């Protein structure tokens, strides 16, 4: 047998007409405020999303180039961004972070603007390498007697071209320091010439472009 429930009668509105108008106006104001708040909130969300979408990739060539020009405006990589693009392409092919390459160049030669001996500038050796590492891992040293500099007073391997120097350096990082997994401090122990010392100033200079311990 069905049961029927009777609803309670609707309460009588005892407000005056003026009070009802006042309440309606207040509701309208609250509604408009809520709409404005919602629009502002939506704009904030859209701006945040837009900034994240259009924010420059920290590893993009444009960003790295800008940082190089701010730090070392006389560097060839600042003067010619196409050279930086070539470095980035070659580094990616070797599986080496471009920023690590730039960081070590900064630590060793201030990205090709600072050498202890002017003669070393023409060696295309921005990384201060004492030997050329080939693609198969072989190394050819700058001199048969590595306990003294060459005839120009340089302790560096003399590359025949900039591209040759870049390729050898990338091989050094990709093959010679593979076990370091691109960690700056690990690389520093051997790169500065002492397996027991990680030169902090060297690490800091690398860190201006590449952050990794």
TAGI-V230338 format. One record per run of one state. SS is the DSSP state (H for helix, E for strand, C for the rest). FROM is the first residue (numbers start at 1). LEN is the number of residues. Records with the same first field share a line. If there is no record, write none. Layout:
# TAGI-V230338
SS: FROM-LEN  FROM-LEN
This chain:
# TAGI-V230338
C: 1-16  55-6  72-4  80-1  95-3  110-8  124-7  134-5  142-20  177-1  181-3  192-8  208-6
H: 17-38  61-11  76-4  81-14  98-12  118-6  162-15  178-3  184-8  200-8
E: 131-3  139-3
